[in-house]
Amino acid sequence: RTLEAIIKKEKVGIFGDYDVDGASSTALLGRYFKHVNLKFEIYIPDRKLEGFGPTIKGFENMIKKNPKLIFTVDCGTLSFEPINFANEKKIDVLVLDHHQSEIKLPNAYSIINPNQIDDSSNLNNLCAAGVCFMFLISLNRELKKINWFKNNKIKEPNLIEYLDLVSLGTVCDVVPLTGLNRAIVKQGLKILHLKKNLGLKTLFDICKIESAPTPYHLGYILGPRINAGGRVGKCSHGANLLLNKDPKAAFLLASELEHYNKERQILEKELLNEAIKDAFKCNEPVIVLSGKNWHEGVIGIIASRIKDKFN
């Protein structure tokens, strides 16, 4: 189906998640489609207004941009109603995801997910960026088989150079660093060191990272900044930064993400102090907390901090 879109020059849509894995996956597909001159639009839902994954409203907004095919990345495995809505509008949906599936699956054109119940690839530890990378390897192979690059006078992309984005998603989604994931991160760090991705290079500069990148830099310095847009700012900033080729625009996006990250840290600190006070009052084996105006962009982090503190 993707080959058909490339051959017929159909416009495609990439519907991503607002976390680092979603942004990396969106940027991976976008980068490849740019290389093969395929027009694409990206859509990252707003955490506060739309919540996680595709919704009918989100798909409606995407369909206004006239794609013939929509990819959902890092989401979509359980999006029954939005996918039915897309089908009614005669638009095919390809799901590239890694979240746990149920026995019943939505009526998508195809669902590529190593955590489907009948999957036998043994790649169930891949994050979404890893799944997208495997998909691009297959797509590239199919294009080579039909001499597409030669016939269209386009240089075949070197997919190894995409591993900076794959390793970013892999470390930040906290999947086990074993097997293929370990190889991805080991090679991805070498690509990161070359600073070929303008968005990542700009973030490196803003964070004043001088040394060779390590998983620590990915997980604790770059990742939180890319995530901050989805938590407290503009959800599409992370993906747009990773796709950007314009130094001025990249600097603006990276600076705003830096600002959002500081804002996130302040919100987190205030909320954590409030939540910890309540947690101390709780004498049950399970801690259940609630409060007014708790920012949903940081409550996940707070829950994690409380779990660590109270075991």
C-alpha positions in Angstrom: 0.0 0.0 0.0 2.9 2.4 0.8 4.6 1.4 -2.4 1.4 2.3 -4.3 1.3 5.7 -2.5 4.9 6.4 -3.5 4.5 5.3 -7.1 1.2 7.3 -7.5 2.6 10.2 -5.5 -0.4 10.2 -3.1 -0.3 12.5 -0.2 0.0 10.7 3.2 -0.7 11.6 6.8 1.4 10.7 9.9 -0.6 10.7 13.1 1.8 10.4 16.0 1.8 10.4 19.8 3.0 13.4 21.8 5.8 11.6 23.7 9.5 11.2 22.5 8.8 7.8 20.9 5.9 9.2 19.0 7.9 12.3 17.9 10.9 10.1 16.9 8.5 7.7 14.9 6.8 10.6 13.2 10.2 12.2 12.3 11.5 8.8 11.0 8.7 8.3 8.5 8.7 12.0 7.6 12.4 12.0 6.9 12.0 8.9 4.6 9.0 10.4 2.8 10.9 13.6 2.2 13.7 11.6 0.7 11.4 9.8 -1.7 9.6 13.1 -2.6 6.3 11.9 -1.1 4.1 14.7 0.3 3.1 14.2 3.9 1.3 16.0 6.8 1.9 15.3 10.4 -0.6 15.5 13.2 0.2 15.3 16.9 -2.9 15.4 19.2 -3.2 17.8 22.1 -2.7 16.0 25.4 -5.2 18.2 27.2 -7.9 18.6 24.6 -7.7 15.2 22.7 -5.9 12.8 24.9 -3.8 9.8 23.7 -4.1 8.3 20.2 -6.5 8.9 17.3 -10.0 10.3 18.0 -12.7 11.0 15.4 -12.0 14.7 15.8 -8.2 14.2 15.4 -8.8 12.2 12.2 -11.3 14.8 11.0 -8.6 17.5 11.4 -6.1 15.3 9.6 -8.4 14.4 6.7 -9.0 18.1 6.0 -5.4 18.0 4.7 -6.4 15.5 2.0 -4.2 12.4 2.7 -5.1 9.2 0.8 -3.3 7.1 3.4 -2.8 7.7 7.2 -0.1 6.1 9.3 -0.7 6.0 13.0 2.7 5.7 14.9 3.0 4.8 18.6 -0.8 4.6 18.8 -3.8 3.1 16.9 -3.8 -0.5 18.0 -7.1 0.0 19.8 -8.5 2.9 17.8 -11.7 1.2 16.6 -14.0 4.1 16.0 -11.5 6.6 14.4 -10.3 3.9 12.0 -13.9 3.0 11.0 -14.4 6.8 10.5 -11.4 6.9 8.1 -12.7 3.8 6.2 -16.0 5.6 5.7 -14.1 8.5 4.2 -12.3 6.0 1.9 -8.9 6.6 3.5 -6.6 3.6 4.4 -5.0 3.5 7.8 -1.7 1.7 8.5 -1.0 1.2 12.2 2.7 1.1 13.3 2.6 0.5 17.0 4.0 -1.5 19.9 1.3 -1.2 22.6 -0.4 -4.3 23.9 -3.3 -5.5 21.6 -6.5 -7.3 22.3 -7.8 -10.3 20.4 -10.2 -8.1 18.4 -8.4 -5.5 16.3 -9.6 -2.4 14.5 -10.5 -2.7 10.8 -7.3 -1.0 9.6 -5.7 -1.7 6.2 -2.8 -3.2 8.2 -1.6 -3.4 11.8 2.2 -3.7 12.3 2.7 -4.4 15.9 5.1 -7.0 17.5 2.8 -7.2 20.5 -0.2 -8.5 18.5 -1.3 -11.8 20.0 -0.4 -13.9 16.9 3.0 -12.2 16.3 6.0 -14.6 16.1 8.8 -12.1 15.4 10.1 -12.1 19.0 10.6 -8.3 18.6 8.0 -7.4 21.2 10.5 -5.2 23.1 10.8 -2.8 20.2 9.5 0.8 20.8 7.4 2.4 18.1 10.5 4.0 16.5 12.0 0.5 16.3 8.8 -0.8 14.6 8.9 2.2 12.2 12.6 1.5 11.4 11.9 -2.2 10.6 9.0 -1.0 8.4 11.3 1.4 6.5 13.9 -1.4 6.0 11.2 -3.5 4.3 9.8 -0.6 2.3 13.3 0.4 1.1 14.0 -3.2 0.0 10.7 -3.3 -2.0 11.6 0.0 -3.7 15.0 -1.4 -4.6 13.5 -4.6 -6.1 11.5 -2.6 -8.6 14.5 -0.3 -9.4 12.5 2.7 -8.1 15.6 4.7 -7.0 17.4 4.2 -10.3 14.4 4.9 -12.4 13.6 8.1 -10.5 17.2 9.2 -10.3 17.0 9.4 -6.4 19.9 8.3 -4.3 18.9 5.4 -2.1 18.8 6.6 1.6 21.3 5.1 4.0 19.0 3.9 6.8 21.8 3.5 9.2 21.8 7.3 9.4 18.3 7.1 10.8 19.4 5.3 13.9 19.9 8.6 15.9 16.1 9.0 15.9 15.5 5.2 16.6 17.9 5.2 19.6 16.3 8.4 21.0 12.8 6.7 21.0 14.3 3.4 22.3 16.0 4.9 25.3 13.2 7.4 26.2 10.5 4.8 26.0 12.4 2.7 28.5 12.2 -0.6 26.6 14.8 -3.3 27.6 18.2 -2.6 26.1 18.7 -6.2 25.0 19.0 -7.8 21.5 18.1 -5.6 18.6 17.4 -2.6 20.9 20.9 -2.8 22.3 22.4 -2.8 18.7 20.1 0.1 17.7 21.3 2.3 20.6 25.0 1.3 20.2 25.0 2.3 16.5 22.5 5.2 17.1 24.9 6.9 19.5 27.6 6.9 16.8 25.2 8.6 14.4 24.1 11.1 17.1 27.8 12.0 17.6 27.9 13.1 13.9 25.1 15.6 14.7 23.5 15.2 11.3 20.0 15.8 12.6 19.7 19.6 12.9 17.0 19.5 15.6 19.0 17.2 17.8 22.2 19.2 17.1 20.4 22.4 18.1 19.2 20.8 21.4 22.8 19.6 22.1 24.0 23.1 21.6 21.3 24.7 23.9 22.1 22.1 26.6 25.8 22.7 26.2 26.6 19.0 25.7 30.3 18.9 24.7 31.1 15.2 25.2 30.2 12.2 23.1 26.5 11.4 23.6 25.5 8.5 25.9 22.2 6.9 26.8 22.1 9.3 29.8 22.0 12.3 27.5 19.2 10.7 25.5 17.1 9.7 28.6 17.7 12.6 30.9 18.7 15.7 28.8 17.3 15.5 25.3 14.3 13.3 26.0 12.7 15.5 28.7 13.0 18.6 26.5 11.4 16.9 23.5 8.7 15.5 25.8 8.1 18.9 27.4 6.0 20.1 24.4 3.6 17.2 24.9 3.4 17.8 28.7 3.0 21.6 29.1 3.5 23.3 25.7 2.7 22.7 22.1 2.5 18.9 21.4 3.8 19.0 17.9 7.1 20.9 18.8 9.1 17.7 19.4 8.3 16.1 16.0 8.7 19.4 14.2 12.1 20.0 15.8 13.3 16.5 14.7 12.1 17.1 11.1 13.4 20.6 10.7 16.0 21.6 8.2 15.9 25.4 8.8 18.5 26.5 11.5 16.4 29.6 12.5 13.2 27.6 13.0 15.1 24.7 14.7 16.6 27.2 17.2 13.2 28.7 17.9 11.6 25.3 18.5 14.5 24.1 20.7 14.5 27.3 22.7 10.7 27.0 23.3 11.1 23.3 24.3 13.8 24.4 26.8 11.4 26.9 28.2 8.6 24.3 28.5 10.9 22.0 30.2 11.7 24.6 32.9 8.0 25.2 33.3 7.4 21.4 33.6 10.1 21.2 36.3 8.5 24.0 38.4 5.0 22.4 38.0 6.4 19.0 38.9 8.2 20.4 42.1 5.1 22.2 43.3 2.8 19.3 42.7 5.2 16.7 44.1 5.4 18.6 47.4 1.6 18.7 47.6 1.2 15.1 46.7 3.8 13.9 49.2 2.1 15.6 52.1 -1.1 13.8 51.2 0.7 10.5 50.7 2.1 10.6 54.2 -1.5 10.8 55.6 -2.4 7.6 53.7 -2.2 4.5 55.9 -3.5 2.0 53.3 -1.3 -0.5 51.4 -2.2 1.4 48.2 -1.8 5.2 47.8 -4.6 6.9 46.0 -4.3 10.7 45.6 -6.3 13.4 44.0 -6.4 17.2 43.9 -7.8 20.2 42.1 -6.0 21.6 39.0 -3.3 19.0 39.0 -1.7 19.3 35.6 -2.2 16.1 33.6 1.1 16.6 31.8 3.0 15.9 34.9 0.8 13.6 37.0 2.5 10.5 35.5 5.9 11.7 36.6 4.5 12.5 40.1 3.1 9.0 40.4 6.4 7.5 39.5 8.3 9.7 42.0 5.8 8.7 44.8 6.2 5.0 43.9 10.0 5.4 44.3 9.6 7.3 47.6 7.1 5.1 49.3 8.1 1.8 47.6 
